[in-house]
Amino acid sequence: MTKFVFVTGGVVSSLGKGIAAASLAAILESRGLKVTLLKLDPYINVDPGTMSPFQHGEVFVTEDGAETDLDLGHYERFVSAKMRKSNNFTTGQIYDSVIRKERRGEYLGKTVQVIPHITNEIISFVERGAAASHEGHADVAICEIGGTVGDIESLPFLEAARQMNLRKPRGETAFIHLTLVPFIASAGELKTKPTQHSVQKLREIGIIPTALLCRADRPIPDEETAKISLFANVREEAVISVWDVDTIYKIPQMLHEQGLDDIICKELNIVAPPADLSVWSNLVERMENPLHQITIGMVGKYVDLTESYKSLIEALRHAGIHHQTQVDIRYIDSEVLEQEGLHQLQGLDAILVPGGFGKRGTEGKIKAIAYARQNKIPYLGICLGMQLAVIEFARNVAGLKDANSTEFDQQVKYPVVALITEWKNRDGSIEVRTDDSDLGGTMRLGSQRCPVKPHTMASEIYGLEVNERHRHRYEVNNDYVGQLEAAGMVISARTPTEDLPEMMELPQSMHPWFFGVQFHPEFTSTPREGHPLFNAFVGAALAHSGVALPVKESV
């Protein structure tokens, strides 16, 4: 039977429940247990797919095409289990499911209420999500409940967790509560009162925490730990200090050294071998002792909120670990490039343009791409970054001066990027797509396998097949691919059914390393292995900086 650990938060949001849950999962997995994780989000949106990055940060895409919370990215980076749509659900999904059942008459005329109908549905979603991993069986399912204790939105989720604890035999559930222990500079001391009140609120709901994770900007002294234990009614050894560190990959070791995994295993009656966290200590060792240093310019329009590019930033760090290189990221606002010129691009070892939506800032990105191409600086374009690279090449190399995407200009003369409905069987006029009533249902989402053209840079990186995750609506227009290829561009992968361009590159006779992909490779990068594309990109940046790298044979 799968056992459940519920992770809750208190005092304030953004304390790192996702990192804490993922780190505990990593420790348990290192002890030979099969672990999966679930994120229970209390907002009413069906999923974060249509939410602003400024509101929600990155949207993480699973293999089966679900648009989910960014914490699922942390989960996949810390454990071997792959997340699915069932690993993340929202209040919106719960209420939608209950209302559909009510309309079908499944409640036999009863009054539908939060208790028991909404809470029963939450329990059903939790159990179904836990069963969907590891071929129907995970030893432990760690369930992160979004929001903070006391929020009205998260109350049904907390109540469902309380009911699961009540219904299941003793030793089947455990609770971890993450709180803030702030340092008040004017008083010169850490304050435990917010944690005391947060645990008190949790106990009012009927949940007694097995362990407390106390976030602070410094290790919490024994005196404060004892005080928290006394007033929160939690054993002193179960009050875990979680202080600020320079990399999230130190957290598993931090929690293990304070015995969190032993506490949880004891609470759940699990007998498991000792933890082996050597992979994490080796990662940290390589990060803290780099042999090289490079600077990569990330040109986007959400650079003031780096949470929008969380997986991408981590993928670059993973590649840095692979090359034992410190990767410094210079965040460059594409709108500033449009207005103030390209001086911010000077001194870069590589340039990356990530995915995105909308017209704002696109001309600045195109200027950055032209700068990378003309100055032979390694370039990687992801999703929109590939589409803009195609537009830049069409304008400045292939002679299609007015090339653009119909996303930005419906009346464009040369729509080298467009919705597939706008260019398939095109008779010279642009067919404008009007059916956008469901913005979450008009995208190419999830993993897709594609053959790779031999004797290309893509084949050196991926071999002869690529399988990556997608999240986009617009495609490179096949009507213009012939002209682009005649000008030197190489389309190195196409989808097997629709024949859509998946990867583009420039031959080395034109540029040492210029590459674009329609998919999002950052979603499958892990710190343990890195990712072949980002490893190659950082390797190209190292070569550009003057570091000699070993030559690999082509596939």
C-alpha positions in Angstrom: 0.0 0.0 0.0 1.2 3.5 -0.8 1.9 5.7 2.2 1.3 9.4 2.2 3.3 12.4 3.4 1.5 15.8 3.3 3.6 18.9 3.1 1.9 22.1 4.2 3.2 25.7 4.6 2.6 28.5 7.1 3.2 32.2 7.8 4.1 33.2 4.2 4.2 31.7 0.8 7.4 31.0 -1.3 9.3 29.4 1.5 10.2 26.4 -0.7 7.6 23.7 0.0 8.4 22.3 -3.4 12.1 22.1 -2.8 11.5 20.6 0.6 9.2 17.9 -0.8 11.5 17.1 -3.6 14.5 16.9 -1.3 12.8 14.5 1.0 11.7 12.4 -2.0 15.4 12.3 -3.1 16.5 11.0 0.3 13.8 8.4 0.4 14.6 7.3 -3.2 18.3 7.0 -2.2 17.1 4.5 0.5 15.7 2.3 -2.2 12.0 3.4 -2.0 9.8 4.1 -4.9 8.6 7.7 -4.5 6.2 9.9 -6.4 5.0 13.5 -5.7 1.8 15.4 -6.1 1.0 19.1 -6.1 -2.4 20.2 -4.9 -3.0 23.8 -6.0 -5.9 25.7 -4.3 -6.6 28.2 -7.2 -9.7 27.9 -9.3 -7.9 28.0 -12.7 -8.1 24.6 -14.3 -4.4 24.7 -14.8 -1.7 27.4 -15.0 -1.5 27.3 -18.8 -3.3 30.6 -19.3 -1.9 32.4 -16.3 0.6 35.2 -16.6 4.2 34.3 -15.8 4.3 37.3 -13.5 1.4 35.7 -11.6 2.6 32.1 -11.6 6.1 31.8 -12.9 7.0 29.0 -15.3 4.5 26.5 -16.7 6.0 23.0 -16.5 4.9 20.5 -19.2 4.8 16.8 -18.5 5.4 14.0 -21.0 1.6 13.4 -21.4 1.1 17.1 -22.3 -0.2 18.6 -19.0 0.5 22.2 -18.2 1.4 22.1 -14.6 2.9 24.0 -11.6 6.6 24.7 -11.8 7.2 22.6 -8.6 6.7 19.5 -10.8 9.9 20.5 -12.5 11.7 20.4 -9.1 10.2 16.9 -8.6 11.5 15.5 -11.8 14.9 17.1 -11.2 15.2 15.5 -7.8 13.8 12.0 -8.4 13.6 9.5 -11.2 9.8 9.3 -11.4 8.2 11.1 -14.4 5.3 13.4 -13.5 2.0 13.1 -15.3 -1.2 15.1 -15.5 -2.5 13.3 -12.5 0.4 14.6 -10.4 -1.0 18.1 -10.3 -4.6 19.2 -9.8 -6.4 22.3 -8.8 -9.5 23.5 -7.1 -10.9 24.2 -10.5 -10.4 20.6 -11.6 -12.0 19.3 -8.4 -15.1 21.5 -8.7 -15.4 20.8 -12.4 -15.3 17.0 -11.8 -17.9 17.3 -9.0 -20.3 19.5 -11.0 -20.1 17.1 -14.0 -21.0 14.2 -11.7 -23.9 16.2 -10.3 -25.2 17.0 -13.8 -25.0 13.3 -14.6 -27.1 12.5 -11.5 -24.3 10.5 -9.8 -25.2 12.0 -6.4 -28.8 10.7 -6.6 -30.4 14.0 -5.8 -28.4 14.7 -2.7 -27.3 18.2 -1.8 -23.7 18.5 -3.0 -21.5 20.0 -0.3 -17.8 20.8 0.4 -17.9 18.0 3.0 -18.1 15.2 2.0 -18.3 15.6 -1.8 -15.5 18.0 -2.5 -13.2 16.4 0.0 -14.0 12.9 -1.2 -13.1 14.1 -4.7 -9.8 15.5 -3.5 -9.0 12.1 -1.8 -9.9 10.3 -5.0 -7.6 12.6 -7.1 -4.8 12.0 -4.5 -5.1 8.3 -4.6 -5.4 8.2 -8.3 -2.3 10.3 -8.7 -0.3 8.2 -6.4 -1.4 5.0 -8.3 -0.4 6.4 -11.7 3.3 6.2 -10.9 5.7 3.3 -10.8 3.4 1.0 -12.7 0.6 1.5 -10.2 2.6 1.3 -7.0 4.7 3.9 -5.2 6.0 3.1 -1.7 5.5 6.8 -0.7 3.5 9.6 -2.2 4.6 13.1 -1.1 1.7 15.5 -1.5 2.5 19.2 -1.4 -0.6 21.4 -0.6 -0.3 24.9 -2.1 -0.9 28.1 -0.2 -0.5 28.6 3.5 -2.5 27.4 6.6 -5.3 29.8 7.2 -6.0 30.5 3.6 -9.7 29.9 2.8 -8.8 28.4 -0.6 -6.6 25.6 0.8 -9.0 24.5 3.6 -10.8 21.8 1.6 -7.4 20.2 0.8 -6.3 20.3 4.4 -9.6 18.8 5.5 -9.2 16.0 2.9 -5.7 15.3 4.2 -7.1 15.2 7.8 -9.8 12.7 6.7 -7.3 10.5 4.9 -5.2 10.4 8.1 -8.4 9.5 10.1 -9.5 6.8 7.7 -6.2 5.0 7.1 -4.5 2.7 9.6 -1.9 4.2 11.9 1.4 4.5 10.2 0.0 5.2 6.7 0.2 9.1 6.8 2.6 11.7 8.0 2.6 15.5 8.0 5.4 18.0 7.5 4.8 21.7 8.1 7.1 24.3 6.7 7.2 27.7 8.5 9.2 30.9 8.7 11.4 31.8 11.6 12.3 35.5 10.8 15.4 37.3 12.0 14.4 40.7 13.3 17.5 42.9 12.8 16.4 45.7 15.2 16.0 43.1 18.0 19.0 41.0 16.8 17.2 37.7 17.3 15.2 35.0 15.6 11.4 35.1 16.4 9.6 31.8 16.9 6.1 33.3 17.4 5.0 33.0 13.7 5.8 29.3 13.8 3.9 28.8 17.0 0.8 30.5 15.6 1.1 28.6 12.3 1.2 25.2 14.1 -1.6 26.3 16.3 -3.8 27.0 13.3 -2.9 23.6 11.8 -3.8 21.9 15.0 -7.2 23.7 15.0 -7.9 22.1 11.7 -7.1 18.7 13.2 -3.7 18.0 11.8 -0.7 17.3 14.1 2.6 17.8 12.3 5.1 14.9 12.4 8.0 17.3 11.7 8.5 21.0 11.4 10.8 22.5 8.8 11.8 25.9 10.0 13.0 28.3 7.3 15.5 31.0 8.3 18.3 33.0 6.9 20.7 31.2 9.3 20.8 27.9 11.3 18.4 28.0 14.2 20.2 27.7 17.6 19.3 24.9 20.0 17.6 27.3 22.4 15.0 28.4 19.7 14.6 24.8 18.5 13.7 23.8 22.1 11.3 26.7 22.4 9.5 25.8 19.1 9.3 22.1 20.3 7.7 23.1 23.6 5.1 25.5 22.2 4.3 23.6 19.0 4.1 20.2 20.8 6.5 18.6 18.3 9.4 16.5 19.5 12.7 18.5 19.6 14.5 16.2 17.2 11.6 16.7 14.7 12.2 20.5 14.6 14.4 20.8 11.5 16.4 23.9 10.7 16.4 24.8 7.0 18.6 27.8 6.4 19.5 29.7 3.2 22.1 28.0 1.0 23.7 29.0 -2.3 22.2 26.0 -4.2 19.1 23.9 -3.8 21.1 20.7 -4.3 22.5 21.0 -0.8 19.0 20.6 0.8 18.8 16.8 0.7 22.0 16.5 2.6 20.9 19.2 5.1 17.6 17.4 5.8 19.3 14.0 6.0 21.9 15.1 8.5 19.1 16.3 10.8 17.3 12.9 10.5 14.2 13.9 8.6 14.1 10.7 6.6 14.5 8.6 9.7 11.6 10.5 11.4 9.3 9.9 8.4 10.3 6.3 7.9 9.6 5.7 11.6 6.2 7.4 11.4 5.3 5.4 8.4 6.7 2.1 9.7 9.1 1.8 6.8 12.3 -0.3 7.1 14.7 0.9 4.4 18.5 0.8 3.9 20.6 3.8 4.9 20.6 6.8 2.5 23.3 7.1 -0.1 23.5 10.8 -1.0 26.9 10.6 -2.7 25.4 11.7 -6.0 24.3 15.0 -4.4 27.6 15.6 -2.6 29.4 15.0 -5.8 27.2 17.5 -7.6 27.8 20.1 -5.0 31.6 19.4 -5.1 31.7 20.0 -8.8 29.6 23.2 -8.5 31.8 24.6 -5.8 35.0 23.9 -7.6 34.6 25.0 -11.2 37.5 24.8 -13.6 36.1 27.4 -16.0 33.7 30.3 -16.1 31.4 31.6 -18.9 28.7 34.2 -19.3 25.5 33.4 -21.3 23.1 36.1 -22.2 19.4 35.2 -21.8 17.3 37.6 -23.9 13.7 37.6 -22.9 10.8 39.8 -21.7 10.3 38.2 -18.2 13.8 38.7 -17.0 12.7 40.6 -14.0 11.0 37.4 -12.8 13.5 34.6 -13.2 10.8 32.1 -11.9 9.5 32.3 -15.5 12.6 30.5 -16.7 13.2 28.2 -13.7 13.7 24.9 -15.7 15.9 26.7 -18.3 18.1 28.3 -15.6 18.5 24.9 -13.9 19.3 23.2 -17.2 22.1 25.7 -17.8 23.4 25.0 -14.3 23.2 21.2 -14.9 25.3 21.6 -18.1 27.7 23.7 -16.0 28.0 20.9 -13.5 28.7 18.5 -16.4 31.6 20.7 -17.7 32.6 21.7 -14.2 32.0 25.3 -15.3 30.5 28.2 -13.5 27.7 29.5 -15.8 26.9 33.1 -15.2 23.6 34.2 -16.7 23.2 37.8 -17.9 19.4 38.5 -18.0 18.8 41.0 -20.8 15.4 42.6 -21.4 14.6 42.4 -25.1 12.6 45.6 -24.9 15.6 47.5 -23.6 17.6 46.1 -26.6 15.0 47.6 -28.9 15.3 51.0 -27.3 18.9 51.3 -26.1 21.0 49.3 -28.6 23.1 46.1 -28.3 25.8 47.1 -25.9 24.5 44.6 -23.3 25.4 41.8 -25.7 29.1 42.6 -25.7 31.4 40.2 -23.9 29.0 37.2 -24.0 30.2 33.7 -24.6 26.8 32.6 -25.9 23.3 33.9 -26.4 20.0 32.1 -25.7 16.5 33.3 -26.6 13.9 31.2 -24.7 10.2 30.5 -25.4 7.5 33.1 -25.0 4.2 34.5 -26.3 3.1 37.8 -27.8 4.7 40.5 -29.9 6.2 42.6 -27.1 10.0 42.6 -27.2 10.3 40.3 -30.3 12.2 42.9 -32.4 14.8 43.1 -29.6 15.2 39.4 -29.6 15.6 39.4 -33.4 18.4 42.0 -33.1 20.1 39.8 -30.5 19.9 36.8 -32.9 21.3 38.8 -35.8 24.2 39.9 -33.5 24.9 36.2 -32.5 24.8 35.1 -36.2 26.9 37.9 -37.5 29.5 37.8 -34.8 29.8 34.0 -34.7 28.6 33.7 -31.1 27.0 30.4 -30.1 23.3 30.7 -30.2 20.4 28.5 -28.9 16.8 29.4 -29.7 14.0 27.5 -27.9 10.5 27.5 -29.2 9.9 31.2 -30.0 13.7 31.5 -30.0 13.8 29.1 -33.0 10.9 30.9 -34.7 12.6 34.3 -34.4 15.9 32.8 -35.6 14.0 31.6 -38.8 12.5 35.1 -39.2 15.9 36.8 -38.8 17.5 34.4 -41.3 14.6 34.9 -43.8 14.9 38.7 -43.5 18.6 39.1 -43.6 19.9 36.1 -45.5 17.1 34.5 -47.6 16.0 37.9 -49.0 12.4 37.8 -47.5 12.7 41.3 -46.1 9.3 41.6 -44.6 9.2 38.1 -43.1 7.4 37.7 -39.8 5.0 35.5 -37.8 1.3 35.9 -38.1 1.3 35.9 -34.3 2.8 39.4 -34.5 1.4 40.7 -37.9 -1.7 39.2 -39.5 -1.1 41.0 -42.7 2.6 40.0 -43.1 3.8 39.6 -46.7 6.0 36.5 -45.9 4.5 34.5 -43.0 7.5 32.2 -42.4 5.9 31.4 -39.0 2.2 30.9 -38.7 -0.6 28.7 -37.3 -0.7 25.5 -39.3 -4.3 26.4 -40.3 -3.0 29.6 -41.9 -0.5 28.0 -44.3 -1.6 24.5 -45.0 -3.1 24.3 -48.5 -2.6 28.1 -48.8 -4.0 29.7 -51.9 -2.1 33.0 -51.6 -4.4 34.6 -48.9 -4.0 34.2 -45.2 -6.7 32.3 -43.4 -7.1 33.8 -40.0 -7.9 31.3 -37.2 -10.8 32.4 -35.1 -11.5 29.4 -32.9 -9.5 30.4 -29.8 -12.3 30.0 -27.3 -10.2 27.5 -25.3 -6.7 28.8 -25.1 -5.6 25.8 -23.2 -6.7 23.4 -26.0 -5.1 25.0 -29.0 -1.5 24.0 -28.4 0.9 21.2 -29.4 1.7 19.8 -25.9 3.7 16.9 -24.5 6.4 14.6 -25.9 6.7 13.7 -29.5 9.3 11.5 -31.2 11.0 12.7 -34.4 13.7 11.2 -36.6 16.9 13.3 -36.9 18.7 14.0 -40.1 22.1 12.2 -40.2 25.4 14.1 -40.5 24.0 17.2 -38.8 24.8 18.9 -35.5 21.5 17.6 -34.2 22.5 14.0 -34.8 25.8 14.6 -33.0 23.8 15.8 -30.0 20.7 13.5 -30.1 21.6 10.6 -32.3 19.0 9.6 -34.9 15.9 10.3 -32.9 14.7 13.1 -30.6 11.9 12.9 -28.1 11.1 16.2 -26.3 8.2 18.1 -24.9 6.3 20.8 -26.7 4.2 23.9 -25.7 3.4 26.1 -28.7 0.8 27.0 -31.3 2.8 28.5 -34.1 4.9 26.5 -36.6 7.6 27.3 -39.1 5.8 27.6 -42.5 6.7 24.8 -44.9 5.8 27.0 -47.8 9.1 28.9 -47.2 11.4 26.2 -46.0 12.7 25.6 -49.6 13.9 29.2 -49.8 15.4 29.0 -46.3 17.3 25.8 -47.2 18.5 27.3 -50.5 20.0 30.2 -48.5 21.9 27.7 -46.2 19.6 26.8 -43.3 19.4 23.1 -42.4 16.2 21.6 -41.1 17.7 18.8 -39.1 14.4 17.2 -37.8 10.8 17.1 -38.8 7.7 15.5 -37.2 7.0 12.1 -38.7 3.3 12.7 -39.4 2.7 16.5 -40.1 6.3 17.0 -41.5 6.7 20.1 -39.3 10.2 21.5 -38.7 11.4 20.6 -35.2 15.1 21.6 -35.3 17.1 24.1 -37.4 20.8 24.8 -37.6 23.3 26.6 -39.6 26.2 24.6 -41.2 29.7 25.2 -39.7 30.7 26.9 -42.9 28.2 29.7 -41.9 28.5 29.6 -38.1 30.4 27.5 -35.5 27.2 26.7 -33.4 23.8 28.1 -34.3 20.9 26.0 -33.3 17.1 26.3 -32.8 14.5 23.8 -31.5 10.7 24.0 -31.5 10.4 22.0 -28.3 11.4 22.7 -24.7 14.5 20.6 -23.8 14.8 22.2 -20.4 11.9 20.2 -19.1 13.9 16.9 -19.2 17.3 18.2 -17.8 18.4 16.7 -14.5 21.4 17.7 -12.3 22.6 14.0 -12.2 23.0 13.7 -16.0 22.5 17.1 -17.5 20.9 17.3 -21.0 22.8 16.6 -24.2 21.6 19.8 -25.9 22.5 22.1 -23.0 25.8 20.2 -22.5 26.6 20.9 -26.2 25.6 24.5 -25.9 27.7 25.2 -22.8 30.5 23.3 -24.5 30.2 25.6 -27.5 30.3 28.6 -25.2 33.5 27.2 -23.6 35.0 26.8 -27.0 34.1 30.4 -27.9 35.8 31.6 -24.7 39.0 29.8 -25.6 38.7 26.5 -23.6 39.8 23.5 -25.7 37.3 20.6 -25.5 37.8 17.0 -26.7 36.5 16.3 -30.2 33.5 13.8 -30.3 32.8 11.6 -33.3 29.7 12.3 -35.3 26.8 9.8 -35.1 
